[in-house]
Amino acid sequence: MNQVSEVMTRGVRTLSPQDTLRLAAQAMEEMEIGSLPVCDGQRLLGMVTDRDLVVRGVAQGLAPERTTLSEVMSPHVQWCYEDQSIEEAAQLMCDAQIRRLPVVDHDKRLVGLLSLGDVAVKAGPGDAAQALRDISRPAQPERGGLSQASGPAGGGADAAGRRS
């Protein structure tokens, strides 16, 4: 197996930019997944993750039943072509530190998703092991502007308002 098209998952559930946060959360719960492609018809516009729903939606006080995905989705997503090699796609995943990569045809229509699991199960353990090592590099979060909600463990204020 050499090409993404040989191992990717087809028939991917998508949402539109006009769909609500609530619908996205319900779809993620039902399918037991943490991200969904956002498309205008078949054209990939972005991705929305469970983290997007929480950090860009709920934490900002946006109403899940009225807020559209266009307001919280990530519009600039990494993707690959279906005829790219698995190695190239795995490198894209590593560079962007992502575990799921939308797959498009040369007309930029979504044709599937490539997950780290697809690489592990269908392509071979060596490819997956290296990809997982590279994708899982620890992040170095900036902790200077944390809110009181982060509490003392996160560098925020404690219950008395003192910074740790």
C-alpha positions as CSV (number, residue, x, y, z in Angstrom):
1,M,0.0,0.0,0.0
2,N,1.4,3.3,-1.1
3,Q,-1.3,5.9,-1.6
4,V,-3.6,7.6,0.9
5,S,-6.7,6.4,-1.1
6,E,-5.8,2.8,-0.2
7,V,-6.1,3.3,3.6
8,M,-8.3,6.4,4.1
9,T,-11.8,6.3,5.5
10,R,-14.5,7.1,3.0
11,G,-18.1,8.2,3.5
12,V,-17.2,10.8,6.1
13,R,-19.9,12.7,8.0
14,T,-19.7,16.4,7.3
15,L,-21.5,19.5,8.6
16,S,-22.2,22.8,7.0
17,P,-20.9,26.2,8.2
18,Q,-24.6,27.1,9.0
19,D,-25.0,24.1,11.4
20,T,-25.1,24.9,15.1
21,L,-22.6,24.0,17.8
22,R,-25.3,21.9,19.4
23,L,-25.8,19.8,16.2
24,A,-22.0,19.3,16.0
25,A,-21.7,18.2,19.6
26,Q,-24.6,15.8,19.1
27,A,-23.0,14.3,16.0
28,M,-19.7,13.9,17.8
29,E,-21.4,12.2,20.7
30,E,-23.3,9.9,18.5
31,M,-20.3,8.9,16.4
32,E,-17.9,8.9,19.3
33,I,-15.4,11.3,17.5
34,G,-13.8,14.6,18.4
35,S,-13.7,16.4,15.0
36,L,-15.8,16.8,11.9
37,P,-15.1,18.4,8.5
38,V,-17.1,21.5,7.7
39,C,-18.1,21.6,4.0
40,D,-20.0,23.7,1.6
41,G,-21.5,20.9,-0.5
42,Q,-18.4,18.7,-1.1
43,R,-15.8,21.5,-0.8
44,L,-13.8,21.5,2.4
45,L,-14.0,24.8,4.3
46,G,-12.6,23.8,7.6
47,M,-12.7,21.5,10.6
48,V,-14.5,21.8,13.9
49,T,-13.3,19.9,17.0
50,D,-14.8,19.3,20.4
51,R,-12.2,21.7,21.7
52,D,-13.4,24.4,19.2
53,L,-16.9,23.9,20.6
54,V,-15.7,24.4,24.2
55,V,-13.0,27.0,23.9
56,R,-14.4,29.2,21.1
57,G,-18.1,28.6,21.9
58,V,-19.0,27.6,25.4
59,A,-16.1,29.4,27.2
60,Q,-17.1,32.6,25.3
61,G,-20.7,32.4,26.4
62,L,-22.1,31.6,22.9
63,A,-25.5,29.9,22.7
64,P,-25.0,26.4,21.3
65,E,-28.4,26.3,19.7
66,R,-27.9,29.6,17.9
67,T,-24.1,29.8,17.2
68,T,-23.0,28.5,13.8
69,L,-19.9,26.5,13.1
70,S,-18.6,29.3,10.9
71,E,-18.1,31.2,14.1
72,V,-15.9,28.6,15.9
73,M,-14.4,26.3,13.2
74,S,-10.8,26.3,12.2
75,P,-10.9,27.5,8.6
76,H,-7.2,26.9,7.8
77,V,-6.7,23.1,7.9
78,Q,-4.0,20.9,6.7
79,W,-5.2,18.4,4.1
80,C,-3.8,16.0,1.5
81,Y,-4.7,14.6,-1.9
82,E,-6.0,11.1,-2.2
83,D,-3.1,10.1,-4.6
84,Q,-0.4,11.3,-2.2
85,S,1.8,8.7,-0.6
86,I,1.0,7.6,2.9
87,E,4.5,8.7,3.9
88,E,3.8,12.3,2.7
89,A,0.5,12.4,4.4
90,A,2.0,11.1,7.7
91,Q,4.6,13.8,7.4
92,L,1.9,16.4,7.1
93,M,0.2,15.0,10.2
94,C,3.5,15.1,12.1
95,D,4.3,18.7,11.0
96,A,0.9,19.9,12.0
97,Q,0.7,17.6,15.1
98,I,-2.7,16.3,14.1
99,R,-4.2,12.8,14.2
100,R,-6.8,13.2,11.4
101,L,-6.2,14.7,8.0
102,P,-8.9,15.5,5.5
103,V,-8.4,14.0,2.1
104,V,-9.4,15.9,-1.1
105,D,-9.4,15.2,-4.8
106,H,-7.7,17.6,-7.2
107,D,-11.0,19.6,-7.4
108,K,-10.6,20.2,-3.6
109,R,-13.7,18.1,-2.9
110,L,-13.6,16.1,0.3
111,V,-13.3,12.4,-0.4
112,G,-12.3,11.0,3.0
113,L,-10.3,11.3,6.1
114,L,-6.9,9.7,7.0
115,S,-6.5,9.0,10.7
116,L,-3.5,7.8,12.6
117,G,-5.6,4.7,13.2
118,D,-5.9,4.2,9.4
119,V,-2.2,4.3,9.1
120,A,-1.6,2.0,12.0
121,V,-4.2,-0.7,11.0
122,K,-3.8,-0.6,7.2
123,A,-0.4,0.7,6.3
124,G,1.9,-0.9,8.9
125,P,3.1,-0.5,12.5
126,G,6.4,1.2,11.5
127,D,4.7,4.1,9.8
128,A,2.2,4.6,12.6
129,A,4.8,4.3,15.4
130,Q,7.0,7.0,13.8
131,A,4.0,9.2,13.1
132,L,2.7,8.9,16.6
133,R,6.0,9.8,18.1
134,D,6.2,12.9,16.0
135,I,2.6,14.0,16.4
136,S,2.7,13.6,20.2
137,R,5.6,16.0,20.8
138,P,4.7,17.8,24.0
139,A,3.3,21.3,23.5
140,Q,4.9,24.3,25.3
141,P,1.8,26.3,26.3
142,E,2.1,30.0,27.1
143,R,0.8,30.4,30.6
144,G,1.3,34.2,31.1
145,G,-2.3,35.3,30.4
146,L,-4.3,32.6,32.1
147,S,-7.6,33.6,33.6
148,Q,-8.7,33.1,37.2
149,A,-10.6,30.0,35.9
150,S,-7.2,28.2,35.5
151,G,-6.7,28.3,39.3
152,P,-3.3,27.9,41.1
153,A,-2.2,24.8,39.2
154,G,-2.4,26.6,35.9
155,G,-0.8,29.8,37.1
156,G,-4.1,31.7,37.6
157,A,-5.4,33.2,40.8
158,D,-6.5,31.1,43.7
159,A,-9.8,31.5,45.5
160,A,-8.5,34.6,47.4
161,G,-7.4,36.2,44.2
162,R,-3.7,35.6,44.7
163,R,-1.6,34.7,41.7
164,S,0.5,31.6,42.1
